[in-house]
Amino acid sequence: MALTGRAALLAALGSLPVGIWEPIWTGILAVNAPLAVACACDFALAAPVRQLGLTRSGDTSVRLGDTADVTLTLTNPSRRTLRARLRDAWPPSSWQPGTETTASRHSLTVPPGERRRITTRLRPTRRGDRQADRITIRSYGPLGLFARQGTHKVPWTVRVLPPFTSRKHLPSKLARLRELDGRTSVLTRGEGTEFDSLREYVPGDDTRSIDWRATARRTTVAVRTWRPERDRHILMVLDTGRTSAGRVGDAPRLDASMDAALLLAALASRAGDRVDLLAYDRKVRALVQGRTAGDVLPALVNAMATLEPELVETDARGLAATALRTSPRRSLIVLLTTLDAAPIEEGLLPVLSQLTQRHTVLVASVADPHITDMAKARGDVDAVYEAAAAAHAQSERHRTAEQLRRHGVTVVDASPDDLASALADAYLALKSAGRL
């Protein structure tokens, strides 16, 4: 076998007579000795890595899609100038794809006894806690020929919160809420609402609102005005079982459910209602209770940040029992779950009566807009088959929703972009009708 490269060179040198080796070695040493001395000096003049002091500061939370700045302060206590390249390592989901190399690597020079600050900008792509990994520092000598390298652990955690994209709907929903409260329009009558005041009858008023006792004391007909009840209790239940892991578009169903829950919580707290959260599959994953109107939204966002779908079948009996323990008084229970036939018919329906006997129940589910697009497909055989399959899936979904409505449950079924707004509208409709 023919030898090439380094192996061939060594074989050729090994075949030389012994007397020839001495001038060769002399030449090698004559050329490399200065280089070896330069490398040794460069290594000796490189600032030590282990003695460096490092501390962190900066953002501890960020909404998904926004940026967080984490500052690293590096102190050089040695007598040598630090010329270094630094890598601040974080989990891959801390950056947009392809940006990690430029965002995590820094070059810096720190004179003896001084400190420098460098900032690592994170742009996470997933919810949850992102924890800093090791910091790797390579310290070079003045010539850049040799370097020392070491690592440091400087803990820091950035919590990535849900983006709450549905907050854009909040102003319009609050305007409708003010109408219900009678701040911008005439107060209305509704079953279960609270009496507010008396006013003069105008044509078109409900005759059942006439106060005959007050009318007898006046020269005009008096009617009662009403306002929606306040201080109602709302329990939002997030199903974190396997069905919540199904992806609709670029995100799991759970993310769309959380966004809808946040809009409902913001609206209900402004309406004077108390809002709690329960996340459940086979055990409690998150529970937020007893928060004031000003604290409830930050508490919900923080609790939802670390929630992930669990690949287990949701225990419907356990969910119902936990919801009843959490809400002993009459409440509106908003269950954000699936409308797939099997989980509803085998899991929720057998225990639904336990909830509806005491509470008003609303079921909200994320619909897949791709199914709607498939149902409209035409043109070839494959498209027709897809349309037939989509129509069958829609028919089963509608049948499941109708089963729930027969049990007195309000059902909201909408795409991820529309679910939050539709759920808020359903809440306002229940409030207007006095059903809370």
VOTOR-506950 format. One line per 2 residues: their letters; for each residue x, y, z of C-alpha. Coordinates in steps of 0.05 Angstrom, whole numbers, plus 5000, padded with zeros to 4 digits. Each point is the difference from the previous one (the first is absolute). Layout:
<nodes>
A	X Y Z; ...
</nodes>
This chain:
<nodes>
MA	5000 5000 5000; 5028 5068 4981
LT	5012 5049 5057; 4980 5073 4993
GR	5005 5064 5040; 5029 4996 5070
AA	5010 4924 4998; 5041 5004 4937
LL	5043 5056 5029; 5015 4961 5064
AA	5016 4938 4959; 5049 5039 4957
LG	5034 5031 5060; 5005 4932 5033
SL	5036 4972 4940; 5056 5052 5003
PV	5068 4980 5027; 5012 5015 5073
GI	5055 5050 4986; 4953 5044 4961
WE	4951 5011 5059; 5045 5048 5039
PI	5000 5058 4950; 4925 4990 4988
WT	4985 5006 5075; 5047 5059 5005
GI	4962 5035 4944; 4932 4985 5031
LA	5022 5027 5068; 5031 5061 4968
VN	4934 5018 4966; 4951 4979 5055
AP	5037 5020 5063; 4982 5074 4994
LA	4928 4980 4985; 4998 4955 5060
VA	5027 5055 5044; 4948 5049 4972
CA	4944 4951 5013; 5024 4988 5071
CD	5004 5075 5014; 4932 5011 4968
FA	4969 4946 5043; 5033 5029 5063
LA	4974 5070 4985; 4928 4977 4987
AP	4955 5020 5058; 4976 4942 5044
VR	4928 4978 4988; 4984 4967 5066
QL	5010 5063 5041; 4951 5042 4961
GL	4939 5025 5037; 4933 4996 4964
TR	4930 5024 5021; 4934 5006 4963
SG	4944 5051 4999; 4944 5020 4953
DT	4931 4973 4980; 4969 4942 5037
SV	4937 4995 4957; 4979 5014 4929
RL	4939 4989 4958; 5007 4950 4944
GD	5022 5036 4938; 5034 5058 5036
TA	5073 5007 5018; 5034 4995 5068
DV	5068 5030 5018; 5044 4963 5050
TL	5063 5038 5021; 5063 4964 5020
TL	5051 5040 5042; 5071 4972 4995
TN	5054 5022 5048; 5074 4988 4987
PS	5037 4996 5068; 5067 4978 4970
RR	5059 5044 4981; 4995 4982 4926
TL	4955 5029 4947; 4944 4953 4981
RA	4991 4993 4925; 4944 4950 4992
RL	4946 4970 4959; 4939 4980 5041
RD	4941 4954 4986; 4937 5009 5043
AW	4963 4935 4989; 4924 4994 5006
PP	4950 4947 4976; 4989 5000 4924
SS	4928 5026 5007; 5027 5065 5031
WQ	5014 5028 4931; 4968 5002 4932
PG	5029 4945 4955; 5067 5020 4970
TE	5014 5058 5048; 5032 4962 5058
TT	5072 5006 4974; 5000 5075 4995
AS	4957 5013 5062; 5038 4956 5050
RH	5073 5016 4981; 5037 5062 5022
SL	5071 5028 4996; 5027 5045 5055
TV	5063 5029 5031; 5004 5013 5075
PP	5060 5035 5030; 5027 4976 5067
GE	4953 5015 5059; 4943 5025 4955
RR	4933 4973 4980; 4958 4999 4937
RI	4927 4988 4986; 4974 4961 4940
TT	4928 4989 4982; 4970 4936 4971
RL	4934 5013 4965; 4951 4942 5002
RP	4939 4991 4955; 4967 4936 5024
TR	4958 4957 4954; 4964 4959 5054
RG	4965 5013 5066; 5029 4978 5066
DR	5063 5011 5040; 5066 5010 4962
QA	5060 4988 5045; 5070 5023 4984
DR	5052 4946 4986; 5075 5007 5008
IT	5042 5059 4980; 5062 4981 4960
IR	5058 5049 4998; 5062 4995 4957
SY	5056 5047 5024; 5053 5017 4948
GP	5071 5026 5009; 5024 5065 4967
LG	5023 4963 4937; 4937 4958 4994
LF	5042 4936 4993; 4978 4964 5062
AR	4938 5004 5044; 4973 4977 5066
QG	4928 4974 5003; 4952 4987 5057
TH	4926 4999 5017; 4958 5033 5054
KV	4929 4986 5024; 4961 5065 5014
PW	4927 4980 5011; 4944 5043 4971
TV	4928 4984 4980; 4956 5037 4951
RV	4927 4981 5002; 4966 5004 4931
LP	4927 5020 5010; 4941 4989 4953
PF	4996 5055 4947; 4927 5019 5015
TS	4987 5020 4928; 4925 5004 5012
RK	5009 5063 5043; 4986 5039 4936
HL	4926 4980 5010; 4997 5027 5071
PS	4979 5073 4984; 4940 4978 4959
KL	4978 4949 5052; 5006 5052 5056
AR	4957 5047 4959; 4946 4947 4997
LR	5008 4987 5074; 4989 5074 5015
EL	4936 4996 4960; 4977 4942 5043
DG	5017 5039 5063; 4958 5058 4975
RT	5057 5050 4996; 4989 5016 4927
SV	4929 4977 4988; 4934 4988 5036
LT	5003 4945 5052; 4963 4936 4980
RG	4962 4947 5036; 5026 4929 5005
EG	4984 4939 5041; 5045 4997 5061
TE	5026 5072 4992; 5004 5051 5057
FD	4950 5057 5009; 5032 5067 4986
SL	4950 5058 5000; 4932 5026 4976
RE	4987 5042 4939; 4941 5024 4958
YV	4968 4951 4952; 5014 5010 4926
PG	4965 4964 4943; 5034 4933 4986
DD	5018 4984 5072; 4984 4931 5025
TR	4934 5005 5038; 5026 4949 5050
SI	5049 5054 5024; 4944 5047 5022
DW	5002 5014 5075; 4926 5008 5017
RA	5012 5022 5072; 5045 5056 4977
TA	4952 5018 4944; 4944 5008 5050
RR	5040 5053 5036; 5017 5038 4936
TT	4963 5034 4944; 5040 4959 4948
VA	5013 4926 4990; 5065 4978 5033
VR	5042 4941 4977; 5057 4964 5035
TW	5069 5000 4968; 5048 4944 5011
RP	5074 4988 4994; 5039 4935 4992
ER	5019 4968 5065; 5072 5009 5024
DR	5045 4959 5043; 4982 4936 4962
HI	5050 4943 5002; 5032 4973 4936
LM	5043 4937 4999; 5040 4989 4936
VL	5021 4928 4991; 5055 4985 4951
DT	5002 4928 4975; 5074 4984 4994
GR	4991 4928 4977; 5022 4969 4935
TS	4948 5035 4957; 5029 5068 5019
AG	5066 4980 4967; 4969 4998 4930
RV	5029 5054 4957; 4955 5049 4965
GD	5043 5042 4954; 5067 5014 5034
AP	4979 4990 5072; 4967 4946 5043
RL	4926 5008 5018; 5020 5014 5072
DA	5032 5066 4980; 4936 5025 4966
SM	4960 4979 5061; 5046 5038 5046
DA	4995 5063 4957; 4924 4996 5003
AL	5002 4989 5075; 5043 5062 5009
LL	4952 5045 4962; 4941 4972 5039
AA	5037 5012 5066; 5017 5072 4981
LA	4928 5014 4981; 4968 4965 5060
SR	5046 5034 5050; 4981 5068 4971
AG	4927 4979 5008; 5011 4989 5074
DR	4998 4924 4997; 5050 4955 5035
VD	5041 4955 4955; 5037 4936 5018
LL	5039 4951 4956; 5008 4925 5003
AY	5045 4961 4952; 4987 4925 5003
DR	5011 4934 4964; 5011 4944 5050
KV	5023 5047 5054; 5001 5075 5014
RA	5052 5034 4957; 4984 5071 5021
LV	4952 5033 5048; 4988 5075 5009
QG	4949 5021 5053; 4979 5059 5040
RT	5037 5055 4962; 4976 5071 4998
AG	4979 5033 4935; 5068 5034 4993
DV	5040 4938 5014; 4961 4946 4964
LP	5027 5012 4929; 5075 4999 5020
AL	4987 4938 5042; 4966 4964 4943
VN	5054 5019 4950; 5054 4975 5047
AM	4964 4934 5014; 4987 4987 4926
AT	5072 5013 4980; 5025 4931 5019
LE	4939 4960 4980; 5011 4947 4947
PE	4953 4948 4971; 5005 4933 5033
LV	4996 4938 4956; 4949 4966 5045
ET	4924 4991 4996; 4965 5052 5043
DA	4965 4971 5061; 4931 5031 4993
RG	4975 4976 5067; 5061 5028 5035
LA	4992 5066 4962; 4927 5006 5021
AT	5014 4984 5072; 5058 5049 5003
AL	4957 5055 4968; 4945 4988 5051
RT	5049 5004 5058; 5030 5064 4971
SP	4931 5033 4989; 4953 4980 5057
RR	4954 5059 4984; 4960 5010 4937
SL	5049 5021 4945; 5011 5004 4926
IV	5046 4943 4981; 5036 5011 4934
LL	5029 4935 4976; 5051 5009 4944
TT	5005 4931 4969; 4989 4961 4936
LD	4934 4985 4964; 5026 4934 4974
AA	4945 4948 5008; 5038 4946 5040
PI	5027 5044 5057; 4932 5035 5007
EE	4955 4939 4996; 5043 4954 5042
GL	5030 5051 5047; 4961 5064 5010
LP	4927 4982 4987; 4995 4947 5056
VL	5022 5052 5052; 4970 5062 4969
SQ	4938 4998 5044; 5043 5009 5062
LT	5023 5067 4973; 4934 5025 4970
QR	4959 4986 5063; 5038 5054 5038
HT	5035 5043 4947; 4992 5032 4933
VL	5046 4964 4952; 5032 5027 4936
VA	5043 4955 4955; 5049 5035 4953
SV	5039 4962 4948; 5052 5016 4947
AD	4977 4983 4929; 5050 4984 4945
PH	4991 5049 4943; 5035 4951 4954
IT	4939 4954 5006; 4956 5057 4975
DM	5047 5010 4941; 4999 4926 4984
AK	4924 4999 5000; 5000 5052 4944
AR	5051 4963 4957; 4979 4977 4931
GD	5033 4986 4933; 5027 4929 5002
VD	4988 4934 5033; 5048 5013 5058
AV	4967 5067 5014; 4931 4969 5001
YE	5022 4946 5049; 5031 5053 5044
AA	4936 5040 4998; 4959 4939 5019
AA	5046 4984 5059; 4997 5073 5024
AH	4924 5001 4994; 4997 4936 5042
AQ	5045 5030 5053; 4958 5064 5002
SE	4936 4959 5006; 5028 4961 5060
RH	5023 5065 5032; 4932 5032 4992
RT	4966 4938 5028; 5045 5001 5061
AE	4985 5074 5011; 4926 4987 4995
QL	5005 4946 5052; 5031 5049 5048
RR	4947 5053 4986; 4945 4950 5017
HG	5032 4996 5069; 4995 5076 5008
VT	5072 5014 4981; 5019 5062 4960
VV	5049 4979 4945; 5051 5044 4965
DA	5036 4969 4941; 5046 5046 4961
SP	5067 5003 4965; 5062 5021 5039
DD	4996 5071 4974; 4926 5007 5019
LA	4994 4958 5063; 5019 5055 5050
SA	4951 5051 4971; 4944 4948 4995
LA	5011 4978 5072; 4998 5071 5025
DA	4935 5011 4961; 4969 4938 5031
YL	5019 5025 5069; 4968 5068 4986
AL	4937 4966 4973; 4994 4958 5064
KS	5010 5061 5042; 4949 5040 4961
AG	4949 4944 5008; 5013 4996 5075
RL	5023 4928 4997; 5063 5009 5042
</nodes>
